[in-house]
Amino acid sequence: MDTTANYQLKNKPNHFAIGDIVRPHLLTTAIGQAWVAAESVDEFLKGEEIKKRPKVDVHYFDLLEKLHEAGLDPEPFDPEKAGDLRGTSFADFAVHNFEDRSFAEIISTDEMFLGHFEVTPRYKREEDVPTADEVLGHFAERVKGLDEETARKEADRCMSCGLCFECDNCVIYCPQDAVYRVPKDKRTTGRYVATDYSRCVGCHICSDVCPTGYIKMGLGE
C-alpha cells in the first residue's frame, strides 16, 4: 500500500493506514507508525499542515527539542567570537554525541555484545485457525493473547537494541578515559555519555563492549 511518510494514502487523501497492511514488520514498528499516524490525523482534522517526518518506520526524537525541554539549549554560535575552533568538545555551543538514527530501522545482532544476554526462548502465542467451513463469518481472534505473567516474561527478553541503558561499559573500559558520564544537570534523553575527543584514539573498545549496539564509530557524516 502506497502511503506518505505520515501514513496517509497517496491515492485516498482522507485515509490513513498503518501496520502489516502497509508492510509486514515488527509489532513495535506498527506501534511507532500508529504514533505518527495519530498525530497526523489530528493535524489533518484540524486543517493544519501535516508535519514532515523522517523516512523511517519508527518514532524519532529530536535531540535539540529534548535539550530545549530540559532547559539545556546550546549557546548561540558567533564565529567572530569563537576564534580557534579546535577543542570544541568543551564548547557550550556544540552539541556533542549527536546522532541521527533515522537512517536505521533495526540494530542487527552482530552490532550487539550478546555476552550480556542469556538465551531465553520466545514465548509464542497460540493460533486458533478456523476450518474452511468456519471461516465465513468468523470474527474471533485468530492469534490468542498472552496472559499477564507470560507477557511480562516475553517483554523481559527485550535487549534494548540501539538504546543506551546507562550500563557504563563504555566509561569503564575506555583505556584513554575519553568517554565520560554527562553531569546530571546536563543530561537528557539520548545524552548520557560524551567523549573527550582530545583523548579518543578510535580504538573501538567502547563500541565493542556496548551491549545494545548504541555506539557507532565514525568520523561524522
C-alpha positions as CSV (number, residue, x, y, z in Angstrom):
1,M,0.0,0.0,0.0
2,D,1.5,3.3,-1.1
3,T,1.5,5.9,1.7
4,T,3.3,9.1,2.6
5,A,5.8,9.3,5.5
6,N,2.7,10.2,7.6
7,Y,0.9,7.1,6.6
8,Q,-1.7,9.0,4.6
9,L,-2.8,7.1,1.4
10,K,-1.5,8.8,-1.7
11,N,-4.5,7.9,-3.8
12,K,-7.0,8.5,-1.0
13,P,-6.0,11.7,0.9
14,N,-8.8,11.2,3.5
15,H,-7.5,7.7,4.5
16,F,-4.6,6.6,6.7
17,A,-3.1,3.1,7.1
18,I,-0.5,1.5,9.3
19,G,0.8,-1.9,10.3
20,D,1.0,-5.1,8.2
21,I,-1.3,-3.7,5.6
22,V,1.4,-1.2,4.7
23,R,4.3,-3.7,5.1
24,P,4.6,-6.7,7.3
25,H,7.1,-5.9,10.1
26,L,7.6,-5.8,13.9
27,L,4.9,-5.1,16.4
28,T,6.9,-2.2,17.7
29,T,7.1,-0.8,14.1
30,A,3.3,-0.8,13.9
31,I,3.1,0.9,17.3
32,G,5.5,3.6,16.1
33,Q,3.5,4.0,12.9
34,A,0.4,4.5,15.0
35,W,2.0,7.2,17.0
36,V,2.9,9.1,13.8
37,A,-0.5,8.4,12.2
38,A,-2.5,9.5,15.2
39,E,-0.7,12.9,15.3
40,S,-1.1,13.2,11.6
41,V,-4.8,12.5,11.7
42,D,-5.2,15.1,14.5
43,E,-3.4,17.7,12.3
44,F,-5.4,16.7,9.3
45,L,-8.8,17.1,11.1
46,K,-7.7,20.4,12.4
47,G,-7.0,21.6,8.9
48,E,-3.3,22.1,9.8
49,E,-0.3,21.3,7.6
50,I,0.9,17.8,8.4
51,K,4.5,17.9,9.7
52,K,7.1,16.2,7.6
53,R,8.6,13.0,9.0
54,P,11.9,11.1,8.6
55,K,11.6,8.3,6.1
56,V,11.6,5.6,8.7
57,D,9.0,3.3,10.4
58,V,9.9,4.3,14.0
59,H,9.2,7.5,16.0
60,Y,12.3,9.6,16.0
61,F,13.0,12.1,18.8
62,D,14.7,15.4,18.1
63,L,17.7,15.8,20.5
64,L,17.7,19.6,20.2
65,E,14.0,19.6,21.2
66,K,14.8,17.3,24.2
67,L,17.6,19.7,25.2
68,H,15.2,22.6,25.0
69,E,12.6,20.8,27.1
70,A,15.3,20.2,29.8
71,G,16.5,23.9,29.6
72,L,19.8,22.8,28.1
73,D,19.7,24.7,24.8
74,P,23.2,25.1,23.2
75,E,24.7,28.6,23.4
76,P,24.4,30.8,20.3
77,F,27.3,30.4,18.0
78,D,29.2,33.5,16.9
79,P,32.1,32.6,14.5
80,E,33.7,36.1,15.1
81,K,34.0,35.5,18.8
82,A,34.7,31.8,18.7
83,G,38.2,32.2,17.4
84,D,40.2,28.9,17.1
85,L,37.5,26.2,16.9
86,R,39.8,23.3,17.9
87,G,38.8,21.7,21.2
88,T,35.0,22.4,20.7
89,S,34.2,19.2,22.6
90,F,34.1,21.5,25.7
91,A,32.2,24.4,24.0
92,D,28.6,25.1,25.0
93,F,27.6,25.9,21.5
94,A,28.4,22.4,20.2
95,V,26.0,19.5,20.6
96,H,28.3,16.5,21.3
97,N,27.5,12.9,20.7
98,F,24.6,14.0,18.4
99,E,23.5,11.1,16.3
100,D,20.6,11.0,13.8
101,R,19.4,7.4,13.9
102,S,16.7,8.0,11.3
103,F,18.6,6.0,8.7
104,A,18.2,2.7,10.5
105,E,15.2,0.6,11.5
106,I,16.7,-2.4,13.2
107,I,20.1,-2.9,15.0
108,S,21.4,-6.3,13.8
109,T,22.7,-8.8,16.4
110,D,26.3,-8.5,15.1
111,E,26.4,-5.0,16.4
112,M,25.4,-6.1,19.9
113,F,27.5,-7.6,22.7
114,L,25.4,-10.7,23.2
115,G,27.6,-11.9,26.1
116,H,25.4,-9.7,28.4
117,F,22.2,-11.5,27.5
118,E,21.1,-15.0,28.4
119,V,19.5,-17.1,25.7
120,T,15.8,-17.1,26.5
121,P,13.3,-18.9,24.3
122,R,10.5,-16.9,22.7
123,Y,7.0,-17.1,24.3
124,K,5.0,-17.7,21.2
125,R,1.2,-17.1,21.0
126,E,-1.1,-19.9,20.1
127,E,-3.2,-19.7,17.0
128,D,-6.9,-20.8,16.6
129,V,-7.2,-21.4,12.9
130,P,-10.8,-21.8,11.6
131,T,-11.7,-24.6,9.2
132,A,-12.8,-23.9,5.7
133,D,-16.4,-24.3,6.9
134,E,-16.0,-21.9,9.9
135,V,-14.1,-19.2,8.1
136,L,-17.1,-17.4,6.7
137,G,-18.5,-15.0,9.3
138,H,-15.6,-15.9,11.6
139,F,-14.5,-12.8,13.5
140,A,-12.9,-14.3,16.6
141,E,-9.2,-13.6,17.3
142,R,-7.0,-16.0,15.4
143,V,-3.9,-15.4,17.5
144,K,-4.5,-15.8,21.2
145,G,-3.1,-13.2,23.5
146,L,-0.6,-14.0,26.3
147,D,-1.6,-13.9,29.9
148,E,-0.1,-11.1,32.0
149,E,2.7,-13.2,33.6
150,T,3.8,-14.7,30.2
151,A,3.6,-11.3,28.5
152,R,5.9,-9.8,31.1
153,K,8.4,-12.7,30.6
154,E,8.3,-12.1,26.8
155,A,8.9,-8.4,27.4
156,D,11.9,-9.2,29.6
157,R,13.6,-10.7,26.6
158,C,14.0,-7.2,25.1
159,M,17.7,-6.3,24.8
160,S,17.0,-2.6,24.2
161,C,18.9,-2.6,20.9
162,G,20.0,0.8,19.7
163,L,19.3,2.4,23.1
164,C,21.6,3.4,25.9
165,F,20.5,2.0,29.3
166,E,23.5,3.5,31.2
167,C,25.4,0.3,31.8
168,D,28.7,2.4,32.0
169,N,30.7,-0.2,29.9
170,C,31.9,2.5,27.6
171,V,33.1,4.6,30.5
172,I,34.7,1.7,32.4
173,Y,36.5,0.0,29.5
174,C,37.8,3.1,27.7
175,P,41.6,2.8,28.0
176,Q,42.1,6.6,27.4
177,D,39.4,7.8,29.8
178,A,37.9,9.6,26.8
179,V,34.3,8.5,27.5
180,Y,32.7,10.1,30.5
181,R,29.2,10.4,32.0
182,V,27.5,13.7,31.2
183,P,26.8,15.6,34.5
184,K,23.2,15.1,35.8
185,D,22.3,18.7,35.2
186,K,23.3,18.4,31.5
187,R,21.8,15.0,30.9
188,T,18.7,14.2,28.9
189,T,17.2,11.5,26.6
190,G,20.0,10.3,24.2
191,R,22.7,12.2,26.0
192,Y,24.0,10.1,29.0
193,V,27.7,9.9,28.0
194,A,30.0,12.1,26.0
195,T,33.5,11.9,24.5
196,D,36.6,13.9,25.1
197,Y,38.0,13.9,21.6
198,S,41.4,15.1,22.7
199,R,41.8,11.7,24.4
200,C,40.0,9.4,22.0
201,V,42.3,7.3,19.7
202,G,39.5,5.5,17.9
203,C,40.2,2.1,19.4
204,H,36.6,0.9,19.1
205,I,36.6,-0.7,22.5
206,C,33.6,1.4,23.7
207,S,31.7,0.1,20.6
208,D,32.8,-3.5,21.2
209,V,31.6,-3.6,24.8
210,C,28.3,-1.8,24.2
211,P,25.5,-4.4,24.9
212,T,22.9,-2.7,22.7
213,G,24.8,-1.5,19.6
214,Y,24.2,2.1,20.6
215,I,27.7,3.3,19.8
216,K,28.6,3.9,16.2
217,M,32.2,4.5,15.3
218,G,32.9,7.1,12.5
219,L,34.3,10.5,11.7
220,G,30.9,12.0,11.3
221,E,28.6,12.3,8.3
